[in-house]
Amino acid sequence: MAENKFLLIPGPTQIPNRVLTAGAQPMVSHRSGEFVAIFNELRENCKSIFKTKEEVLIMTCSGSGSMEAALINFLRRGDKVLAVSVGNFGDRWRDIAEAYGFQVDYLSFPWGQAADPQAIADKLAADVNKEIKAILVQHHETSTGVYNPLPEISRVRGDHPALLMVDAISGLAACPLEMDAWGLDVVVASSQKALMTPPGLSLIGVSQKAWAAAENSDIPKFYLDLKKAKKYAADGQTPFTPAVSLVYAMNEAVKMIVEEGVDQTIARHYRRRDVVRAALQAMGLRLLADESCAGGVLTAFYTPENIPPKALTTAMNQSYQVAMAGGMGKLKPTTLRFAHLGYMRDLELAAGIVALEMALLANGYSLQPGAAIAAAEGVWGRQ
Ligand SMILES: *Cc1c(COP(=O)(O)O)cnc(C)c1O
């Protein structure tokens, strides 16, 4: 009998009891001083996690809603954008942009690799009339576990005026991110990934340069009007009824990260990454991403040739109540994603490794039982 599933998926992630309890508080008016105090505390703490002095807007919608908001608030109808894709979510930037009729220049890289800043530099150099108004990119690409080199991507813009719009939905608080120091213009995040909160809220950090561009935007918007959201945020409010319980929950989760220190939280994610990489390699499994670009969110790996991914997820789910994520898009038939983000104790991570090992054994794969845990212990023992 198990009350909870153990989640090894990249969102929704496990929720700490402190956060669950905060989200279960009796309802208050979202126009009350009580709510304003919580909302303002959350706004300030979000800025410190984004490493920005700018406003971080708190939206009641999933992360994709805020990606859409980014495109319709800071651009003009039919603008040209450069969509940089290293996987499934890079393609989502392109798809949303196409849905709104932007001219999309699509620059893709092999899945499992990071974006090459030089290729972006070449695109911008060729754009002599400065028609590209935004570069769309992932901070961490969740379909592959790859962390993109944002400081370099930002730097190669030189004096090109394109806004840099970053989907940090899975990477925020799991991989390094410095909105101001790196010159990022729009940064989107979401509650249900490393922020340890149920799904339903997303965050958008906006630079002064992007706010200036918003003044010229001619695209229709109403619920996702960010200028309106900014005006209300200054009074600790939202234009529409927010998901009050989620605001209470996220305030607690973000406080936990600030109490630990965001850099320490990220370092903990990278240590888990090292543990999982060592354990999977000890099982003889091939990893998708090279260590040089592997982020702290998840580790994607190929299943053994004669064992379909689904056989392993089914075995883990049925025998151990463990949910591990399948591959996405073209990686679905051959890979799984071992997520290690958010709220997870080291011993739970060890249990996840054991569940995978047992599922492999149950499917006839030959391995040395315990070798993966020994490799994990080797990494833990290092610090
Ligand atoms: C999860 C995720 C999304 C989608 O977010 P939703 O909250 O499901 O809309 C987009 N981009 C990345 C990188 C993600 O990990």
PDBQT file of the ligand as one rigid body, heavy atoms in Angstrom, charges set to zero:
ROOT
HETATM    1  C1  LIG A 401       7.435  21.788 -18.671  1.00  0.00    +0.000 C 
HETATM    2  C2  LIG A 401       8.036  22.669 -19.703  1.00  0.00    +0.000 A 
HETATM    3  C3  LIG A 401       7.261  23.507 -20.516  1.00  0.00    +0.000 A 
HETATM    4  C4  LIG A 401       5.770  23.482 -20.478  1.00  0.00    +0.000 C 
HETATM    5  O1  LIG A 401       5.293  24.026 -19.342  1.00  0.00    +0.000 OA
HETATM    6  P1  LIG A 401       3.738  23.879 -18.971  1.00  0.00    +0.000 P 
HETATM    7  O2  LIG A 401       3.748  24.420 -17.579  1.00  0.00    +0.000 OA
HETATM    8  O3  LIG A 401       3.417  22.429 -19.078  1.00  0.00    +0.000 OA
HETATM    9  O4  LIG A 401       2.984  24.700 -19.918  1.00  0.00    +0.000 OA
HETATM   10  C5  LIG A 401       7.891  24.335 -21.415  1.00  0.00    +0.000 A 
HETATM   11  N1  LIG A 401       9.226  24.355 -21.523  1.00  0.00    +0.000 NA
HETATM   12  C6  LIG A 401      10.012  23.562 -20.767  1.00  0.00    +0.000 A 
HETATM   13  C7  LIG A 401      11.487  23.630 -20.945  1.00  0.00    +0.000 C 
HETATM   14  C8  LIG A 401       9.443  22.700 -19.837  1.00  0.00    +0.000 A 
HETATM   15  O5  LIG A 401      10.218  21.899 -19.096  1.00  0.00    +0.000 OA
ENDROOT
TORSDOF 0
